[in-house]
Amino acid sequence: MTNTVELTPAELEMIKVKREQEALAKKEDEAKQAIQLEKDIKEKEAYIAKVQKQDAEQVAATKKFADELGSMYKLEISEAENTVQVMGDYINRENGFDRHILWSKTFTRQSAKIVRNNSPYSISVVEQITYSSRWSTRGTSKGFKMEVYGPGLGSNNRKYSRTSKVNEVIKEAMDLIDARKKAEEAKKNAVQTTVDRFTAEYPDAEVTTDKGWERSYGRRGYDGVTYDMVRVKFANGCNIAYRVYGDGSLSRVSFNLPGKGDEATFMKSLSQMKF
């Protein structure tokens, strides 16, 4: 036997009202989500417009600098695809990573740089922002400036507004590298010339090259530099070592006579030398 519960008209009306309230609450929640989605999309669209405007300004400023620098330089523009999304609830809350994608848009970003023809030097154009203090969050734009990169510049991170100065900086770096190469080549030539001369003058001697080390004191404490040496060991056992400078000049580093190597033997050998 089944017992049937009869609801009163008031109870039936209450159930009806609760169902209507639940439906209304659901519609209200859906409306709030739709409003929030519209707001999020508008923010993302504003972000896209902002960065694309910044990109266009950077490309225009770079092109202007490239034109001023002249035919030795060329403009390079690169593009990259970016995607922005509005994320919804987590698909699996235990995972904590996967979420519903409510909205997505892919857009193109541009950036430009300047390169010097047939050289490793490049120029980045960036907007210089200065701040009134370390706690300031609002910066002041000083316009677009040039940063130069390439060999011979070290950790130079200065920003330049004049193309003539950029040309000067690059030329100085190239001249410095060229001077270093010539100095290194001169050192090699000086060493080889010295070896050839000693070998010709003393054909029975053993002539070899070596590296020496000279200690110095600088701002960072004790340091040192290496230098080129030529050693000559004569047939009679005497040997002498010279430091070789880039201009070919020599400076005697050591001189030893044959024997046990102690000071007494050395002094005796010196005293018996005839001049």
C-alpha positions in Angstrom: 0.0 0.0 0.0 1.4 3.4 -1.1 0.9 6.4 1.1 0.2 9.5 -0.9 1.2 12.9 0.6 -1.2 15.6 -0.3 0.4 19.1 -0.4 -1.6 22.0 0.6 -2.1 24.9 -1.9 0.3 27.0 0.2 3.0 24.4 0.1 2.6 24.0 -3.7 2.9 27.7 -4.1 6.0 27.7 -2.0 7.6 25.1 -4.2 6.7 27.0 -7.3 8.2 30.2 -5.8 11.5 28.4 -4.9 11.8 27.0 -8.4 11.3 30.4 -9.9 13.9 31.8 -7.5 16.4 29.2 -8.5 15.8 29.8 -12.2 16.1 33.5 -11.6 19.3 33.1 -9.6 20.7 31.0 -12.4 19.8 33.6 -15.0 21.4 36.3 -12.8 24.6 34.3 -12.4 24.7 33.7 -16.2 24.2 37.5 -16.8 27.0 38.4 -14.4 29.3 35.9 -16.1 28.4 37.4 -19.5 29.1 40.9 -18.2 32.4 39.9 -16.7 33.4 38.1 -20.0 32.6 41.3 -22.0 34.7 43.3 -19.5 37.6 40.8 -19.7 37.5 40.8 -23.5 37.4 44.6 -23.7 40.6 44.6 -21.4 42.3 42.1 -23.6 41.4 44.1 -26.8 42.7 47.2 -25.1 46.0 45.4 -24.3 46.3 44.3 -27.9 45.7 47.8 -29.2 48.2 49.2 -26.7 51.1 46.9 -27.5 50.5 47.1 -31.2 50.6 50.9 -30.9 53.9 50.7 -29.0 55.3 48.3 -31.6 54.3 50.7 -34.4 56.1 53.6 -32.6 59.2 51.5 -32.0 59.3 50.4 -35.7 58.8 54.0 -36.8 61.5 55.3 -34.5 63.9 52.6 -35.7 63.2 53.4 -39.3 63.9 57.1 -38.7 67.3 56.3 -37.0 68.2 53.9 -39.8 67.5 56.5 -42.5 69.7 59.0 -40.6 72.6 56.5 -40.2 72.8 56.1 -43.9 73.5 53.3 -46.5 76.0 51.4 -44.2 73.0 50.3 -42.2 69.8 48.4 -42.9 66.5 48.1 -41.1 65.3 44.6 -40.0 61.7 44.1 -39.0 60.7 40.8 -37.3 57.1 39.6 -36.5 55.8 37.2 -33.9 52.4 35.7 -33.3 51.0 36.2 -29.8 47.8 34.9 -28.3 45.7 36.3 -25.4 43.0 34.4 -23.7 40.2 34.8 -21.2 40.1 31.7 -18.9 37.1 30.2 -17.2 36.7 27.6 -14.4 39.1 24.7 -14.0 38.2 21.6 -16.0 39.6 19.4 -13.2 40.2 21.3 -10.0 42.4 18.5 -8.6 44.7 19.1 -11.5 44.8 22.9 -11.0 46.1 23.7 -14.5 43.5 22.9 -17.2 40.9 25.6 -17.5 38.1 26.4 -19.9 39.1 28.9 -22.6 36.2 31.3 -22.8 37.7 33.6 -25.4 41.0 33.6 -27.4 42.6 35.9 -30.0 45.9 35.7 -31.9 47.5 38.9 -33.1 50.8 39.9 -34.7 53.6 41.9 -32.9 56.4 43.7 -34.7 59.9 44.8 -33.6 62.7 46.4 -35.5 66.4 46.7 -35.2 69.3 48.2 -37.2 72.3 46.2 -38.4 75.6 47.5 -39.9 76.3 45.9 -43.2 78.9 43.1 -43.3 79.7 43.5 -39.6 78.6 42.0 -36.2 77.3 45.4 -34.9 73.6 46.0 -34.3 71.5 48.7 -32.8 68.3 48.3 -30.7 65.9 51.2 -30.4 64.1 51.4 -27.1 62.0 53.9 -25.3 63.9 55.4 -22.3 61.7 55.6 -19.2 63.0 57.5 -16.2 61.6 57.4 -12.6 61.7 60.2 -10.0 62.7 57.7 -7.3 63.1 54.0 -6.7 59.6 53.8 -5.3 58.0 55.6 -8.2 55.7 53.5 -10.4 55.0 56.1 -13.0 57.8 56.8 -15.3 58.6 59.7 -17.7 59.3 58.9 -21.3 62.5 60.5 -22.7 61.8 59.3 -26.2 63.4 56.5 -28.2 67.1 56.0 -27.9 69.7 53.7 -29.5 71.6 50.9 -27.7 74.7 49.6 -29.6 75.9 45.9 -29.4 78.9 44.2 -30.9 82.6 43.3 -30.2 84.8 45.9 -28.6 82.0 47.5 -26.7 82.2 45.5 -23.5 79.2 45.9 -21.3 78.3 49.2 -22.8 74.6 49.8 -22.1 74.5 53.5 -22.8 71.6 55.0 -24.8 72.3 57.4 -27.6 70.0 59.9 -29.3 72.4 61.1 -32.0 73.3 58.9 -34.9 76.6 60.6 -35.3 77.6 59.5 -31.8 76.6 55.9 -32.6 78.8 56.0 -35.7 81.6 57.3 -33.6 81.2 54.6 -31.0 81.1 51.8 -33.5 84.2 53.2 -35.4 86.1 53.4 -32.1 85.2 49.8 -31.3 86.3 48.6 -34.8 89.5 50.6 -34.5 90.2 49.1 -31.1 89.8 45.5 -32.4 91.9 46.3 -35.4 94.7 47.7 -33.2 94.5 44.7 -31.0 94.8 42.4 -34.0 97.8 44.3 -35.3 99.5 44.3 -31.9 99.0 40.6 -31.6 100.3 40.0 -35.1 103.3 42.2 -34.3 104.0 40.3 -31.2 103.9 37.0 -33.1 106.2 38.5 -35.8 108.6 39.8 -33.2 108.8 36.4 -31.5 109.4 34.6 -34.8 111.9 37.2 -35.9 113.8 36.8 -32.7 113.8 33.0 -32.9 115.0 33.2 -36.6 117.8 35.7 -35.6 119.1 33.6 -32.7 118.9 30.4 -34.7 120.9 31.9 -37.5 123.5 33.5 -35.1 123.8 30.5 -32.9 123.1 27.4 -35.0 124.4 25.0 -32.3 122.0 26.5 -29.7 118.5 25.3 -28.8 116.1 28.2 -29.3 112.5 27.8 -27.9 109.5 30.1 -27.1 107.8 30.3 -23.8 105.4 32.4 -21.8 106.3 34.5 -18.7 104.2 36.0 -16.0 104.5 39.4 -14.4 102.8 40.3 -11.2 101.1 43.6 -10.7 98.8 45.3 -8.3 95.6 47.0 -9.5 92.2 48.1 -8.1 91.2 44.5 -7.6 94.3 43.5 -5.7 97.2 41.5 -7.0 97.0 40.5 -10.6 99.4 39.8 -13.4 100.0 39.6 -17.2 101.5 37.0 -19.4 104.2 37.9 -21.9 106.1 36.2 -24.7 109.6 34.8 -24.1 112.4 33.3 -26.2 114.8 30.9 -24.4 118.3 30.1 -25.8 120.3 27.1 -24.5 123.9 27.2 -25.8 125.9 24.1 -26.5 128.2 24.8 -23.4 125.2 24.5 -21.1 124.6 28.3 -20.6 121.0 29.5 -21.1 119.4 32.8 -21.3 115.7 34.0 -21.5 114.4 37.2 -23.0 111.1 38.9 -22.9 110.0 39.9 -26.4 108.0 43.1 -26.9 105.7 43.9 -29.8 108.2 46.3 -31.4 110.9 43.6 -31.3 112.9 44.9 -28.4 114.2 42.5 -25.8 114.5 42.5 -22.0 116.6 39.8 -20.3 114.6 37.8 -17.8 117.1 35.2 -16.6 120.6 34.0 -17.2 122.1 30.7 -16.0 125.5 29.1 -16.2 126.1 25.3 -16.3 126.7 23.6 -13.0 124.9 22.6 -9.9 122.7 25.6 -9.9 123.7 26.9 -6.4 124.8 30.5 -5.9 128.4 29.5 -5.0 128.9 27.6 -8.2 127.3 30.5 -10.2 129.5 33.1 -8.6 132.6 31.0 -9.2 131.7 30.5 -12.9 131.2 34.3 -13.2 134.6 35.0 -11.7 136.3 32.7 -14.2 134.7 34.3 -17.3 137.1 36.2 -19.6 136.1 39.3 -21.5 
